[in-house]
């Protein structure tokens, strides 16, 4: 029996495993980098061991340090979580060689399946080797790991060499393995997977399907179980192929077999309405075809939807299997539907760049929340940008989707910008809500519209302005009679608010028109518009942003800070991160073209390309591989033809 478990991971998954351990009476040990010294997973563990450094390569990817931590802390078992070392066969062997129980599949199964290239060979699927124009489009993919890292779509042969290099570098940084391969890219298919669980006695469960088709940059955004609208025959085929893959490698533990499915028949919408997909999509006709993608030899990020539908604890089952317990002959029956949304710290207004900073307040009501953060925590730059997985379960898909959208809309997320608005809009979009068109092209078709600011931001700006006015009135002593009566103006993003103090001690809203202030206090404002009265909770933390209900507003300063001015052609870091490489041979004095890649930043385990803002001459280059930069740091200066040389001088020189 396992008595003390070390989780070789961080954040949300470590907290998730610890939760099950507490229920089972198992002591827990965390490992942590210097950047995670006060992280939630460290606080929740019974003991913790420091891994010196901050980068993943120095800490969570150092199997020798993790095994030493397990031995030093008295742990007798190791759970790898997902990512990092979870699919590293050498690490699994090191754990067992140290006399510890490995909560995962045998190393031989990991080697057979964790590398996508070897898995395809085992199943008789050959990757593309000599790519021609007739093979396009193709997908460059990391042989190890997942999560969309180390992956590039190539539509032109000239792009292939650069895509291979970029994918390899990103994969090496994220997984410690730079091997990549090329496979055909299926446009607008459905990403469907099967959860498998096997014991050491020959029993293999297939715990239903999951649909993970809503993806952006190859990162899963919304997942659900079961995958809706699959023909029964196709579902059975997926079960059979998944069980066969597990048995072929003597698999033990939890794993996921992933497929890309094309030509799924159209679903029926509400009341049986025909919602046939558009031509060229995954459901536009033909016989359904399931293309094997990979087998993930670990617990999957989206495992909660399966747990909710089948009423099981997959972590508890992993631990039981690791202890040698047999599974029952058949899995439990499915019930209802579950939907999960991944909440990320990223800014849609800044090209979805990852965000860092203090999470002042955080909470999501009425649904399951798997997270590695609590109110007051800081989101670091070194790791994945995911704040939480938010999961809703209900008797039907429609009810689960509605429940999740409502919970996210009411969530308190005060801190860095997030993708919350995108999630809510996606869940409520007719193509997803009514199953009209579920495929991986969803965000290609709709991202711009879905990323638009949500309705109500104008009234939220009024509430923010009046809350600030009420706060200032109290701060400056006293009574509304002492407040000047001239008009005041506040601007939040695109919304300008004008108001003035009223004789009754309140405020009169002048712009936007049609809004009446019923009551105003520093933390709460009541407005009436069109005969409808609404209350707004307002929170400001002194960092230039104001949170009003689901709205995150940026207050525009009345005067520009001279220190924030940048010279024309300045190339600024769009996010905090690490410079991982420069373009080959790049040097001051080079002629560059607009859009030409100059350097690459790594932030939150993703690689981001930084391009020349205009055509011209590179007159300054401050970036160097390995350099840590903050958001807004000057990386380079490109002097354009119409800008005098003296205007391009480096202000920091």
PyMOL commands that set and color helices and strands:
alter all, ss='L'
color gray80, all
select helices_A, chain A and resi 11-24+34-36+40-44+56-58+63-73+89-97+107-113+116-122+133-135+157-175+232-248+270-272+303-310+314-322+348-350+397-410+420-428+430-433+442-450+457-475+480-482+562-564+645-648
alter helices_A, ss='H'
color red, helices_A
select strands_A, chain A and resi 4-7+27-32+47-50+77-79+101-103+138-142+151-154+180-184+190-198+204-216+219-225+253-262+289-296+337-344+346-347+353-354+357-358+361-363+368-371+378-379+386-394+412-414+488-492+495-501+507-511+515-521+524-529+532-540+545-548+551-554+570-572+577-582+591-592+597-603+606-611+616-621+628-629+634-639
alter strands_A, ss='S'
color yellow, strands_A
deselect
rebuild
show_as cartoon
